[in-house]
Every structure is written in structure tokens, then in C-alpha cells.
Amino acid sequence: MHHNGIYYLKFYSLIILGVIVVGYSIFQAQKILGGPKITVVSPINGATYTTALIEVKGVAKNVSTLMLNDRPLYTDKAGNFSDTLLLNPGYTILKLEAKDKFGSETKKVIEIIYKEL
């Protein structure tokens, strides 16, 4: 009977270890499966601005390249990005594009209006 107890202890220990390994793998795979993500803090989509100089800032997760209007944009280690743009009067479209190292892409389009005072 003592021999069976050790067998079950080893068996259940391996099952628990297997569940932990699989769970951790799934947790880490979310970065790969989720693809790139962009969160824009400013400017606000659809907003009207009265100053020509605006700051585009936000957070990009799981990206290998980030572009703002087809121009490279760089992030820090936490994924934060920031850039300053000078607007022309009227309607402006800002296009953010991100790719991850596996080729997945995402885009954000921000439409703003600059009215001179």
C-alpha cells in the first residue's frame, strides 16, 4: 500500500507541474497571439484644436515597428511613444501603423481639425 501512495504522489505532482507549465506558456503566448496594440492618449479623435503644435503620444505594445504617417516612431522600453506635429489649418488625418515581429499589423486613424484664432 505504501508503494501505491508514492506512485500517486509522483503522478499528481507531474500533473500539477504539467498544468503550471501549460498555463505559463499560454500566458506568455498572449503576446504572440494578441498581435500589436496601439493606445493613443493624445490627440483626441474628432477634436478641434486652436494651437498648431500638438503632441501625439500613447502606448504601443508588442510592436517591432511603429509608423506615424509613414514615418518611423520610436518607443521606450515600456512602449510609450511621443512626437510633436505642426498642423496646417483645416482637417488632418494622422495614421499610426504598427507591426510585430511575426508580421501582424494594426492601424489607428485619428482625425483632427485645426482652427486658427
N, C-alpha and C positions, 0 to 999 in steps of 0.2 A: 504494500500500500504506500509506503514511503517513496518508493521508486516512481509511482504514478504521480505523486504530488510534485516532484521535481520536474517531471515531464510537462505537466500542465503549467507550472510556473514559467518554464522556458518558452512554452508555446504561446502563452498570453503575453509574455514580455516581448516576444518577436512581433506579435500582432500590434501591440501598443507602439513599438518602435516604428513599425511599418506605417501606421496611421499618422504618426508625428512627421515622418519623412514625406509622405504624400501630401499632408496638409501644408507643410512648409513649402514644398515645391509648387503647389497651386497658388499659395500666397505670393511667391516670387514671380510666378508666371503671369500674374496680372499685369505687370509692366509690359511684357511682351504682347500679350493678348489684347490689352486695352488700347494700344497704339498711342500716338502723340495726343496731347491735350493742351489747349491754349485757353487761358483765362485772362481777359482784358479788364484792367482796373480803370484805365482812362485812355482815351476819351470815351464818353458815353455815346453809344449808338443812337443816332437820331437827334443829338443835341445841337444847339446853336451856340457858337462861341463868338465873343466880341474881341478877342485878342488873337493876333495872327500866329503867335508862338504857342504851340501846345506840346504837352509831353504824352507820348504813347508809352504806357507801362502795363505790366502784367506778369503772369507766371506761365511758363511753358514746361510741361512735364513729359518725360520720355522722348525727347527730341534730339536728333543729331544735327539737323539744320533748321534754321528759322529765318524766314524772309519777310520783310515789310516792303510792300510794293516792289517786289523783285530785287530787293537789296538785302544783303545779309544783316542779320540782327543777332547779337550775341547775348548769352545768358550767363549768370553767375552759377556757382555750384548748386544753389537752391532752386535754380530755374527762373529767377527773376530777370526781366528784361526791361530796358528803358531806352527811349530815343526821343529826341526833340525834333519837331517838324515846324516849318514855316508855311502857313496856309495862304493860298490865294483866295481872294474874295469869292464867295459863292459856295457851290456844292463840291464836296470832296469825298472820294471813296478811298478808304485805307484797306489794303488786303494783306492779311497775315497768313502765311503758309508754313506749315511745319511737317517735317518728315522724321521718321525714326530710322534706326539702323537696319530695320527689316523691310523698309520701303513703304510702310503705311503712311498715309497722308491725312492731314486735316487742314481746313481753311476757316478763317473768320473774316467777315467783311463788316467794316464799320463805316457808316455813312454819317457825315457831319456837315454842318453849314457854318461858314464864317461870314459874319456881317460886320462891316466896318462901321464904327460910330462916327 
